[in-house]
Amino acid sequence: GATWHDAQMFHSERLVLAVVLDACAEGATAVNHVEIAKLVVADGRVTGARARDVLTGEAFEIRARLVVNAGGPSSARLVPRVPGRDTFRRGWQPVKGINVLVRRLAGDLAVGLSVPPDAGAAGADGGSRMIFVTPWRGLSLVGTDYYPCSDVSEACHATDEEVSRFIGRINAACPSASLTMADVLGVQAGVMPVGLARSGDRDVRFLEHHRVVDHERADRLAGLIGLVAIKYTTARLAARDVVDLAFRKLGRRSPGCGTGSSPVSGGDISDFACFESDQVARWSDRVEASVVARLAGLYGTNVSEVLELCAGRGEGPVGESDIRAAEVIYAVREEMAAKLGDLVFRRTDLVSCGHPGVGPISAAADVMADELAWDAARTRGEEREVLDELDRRRMAFDVTRSVGSSNSGDGAGVATTVGICDGGSGGSGSGD
């Protein structure tokens, strides 16, 4: 066997948000809940995009000298097909990956388990040869299993059949786990690009490098850059390559990339343990130490802004959860949260380790309603949307656990983003 060391993201959605906030600080315009319907093409050149405000239904056009299609799983849908070329779609296919959140299986260690050959098909037809069990804030995160993905719009959710099949594969690899569907506290699902399967493959073939496509050279379609990205750990490099190409296409000199040494928003911390203890000591007379420690992990150096709200009218918990009203208020005022789903799934830890129950969801909706002046119908409608999404994510309410504190994790999802350079406005996906 082998022993290795790895790292975990404390909250992947908040990392994405930190990058967006950094971009805004550098002059970008981030537009939340705007979807790109199609690219605008005139005389062989992409000149912008047709967009729609999902919250109001308003349709409008964004014009640009250069469009960057970083639309994730939906990126191929946006690229006009060029007969005989179609470079962007060549050499990869989307697959659905799923992880399950279950009770702690392997203590504080992460372990890799070999799945017996007779435990089901592998690769994009039903999984991989290896399953990893990772400690995740008091629980175990187990994955990843892979499944064919013909419709990326539906791939953010796993079916009961897929989850059941994966549970069977976990039990085959680790019989002592004895997991059942009732043990599943949550399911993470998302889409990723992989190489095209070859005859005899038993496993998915991950792309080794991100792909930046200059559509003018590849498809004779000017004004468009495409990106096929593969993972968080190389995302900064992919972004650098795209921006450098954008400068060249615009005939401008790049100022150089500083993201390799610049921390993201809230991340300028050299020693987190010292930072956390300093914050606890600083706020000890105004906010509970456990609350300060949890918020320090979520907000980093921006935590003081949230704690100021905590020390004021936002100190109270949101229902029977560890989330504080201050987090809801801060998400609305500073982090572009426009819907309850933004708050629940992408700003806080409220549902990170499973379903917290209806009470905390309803309480969070009420706090958000006060901030955004929602009426009762809108508030309860937002609540229903979140509860329906929790059902689709197969998140179970475990009454034996308290949600939050140090036992909260992050979820998985798919974001669609189209960035537009030198055209005034930036685009975003169809759902935060």
Helices and strands as residue ranges (DSSP letters): H 12-25, E 34-42, E 45-53, E 59-63, E 66-70, G 72-74, H 75-78, G 87-89, E 92-103, E 111-114, G 117-119, E 130-136, E 139-148, G 152-154, H 160-173, G 175-177, G 181-183, E 186-195, E 211-214, H 215-219, E 224-228, G 232-234, H 235-249, H 272-283, H 289-299, G 300-302, H 303-311, H 325-334, H 340-346, H 358-372, H 376-392, G 405-407, E 417-421
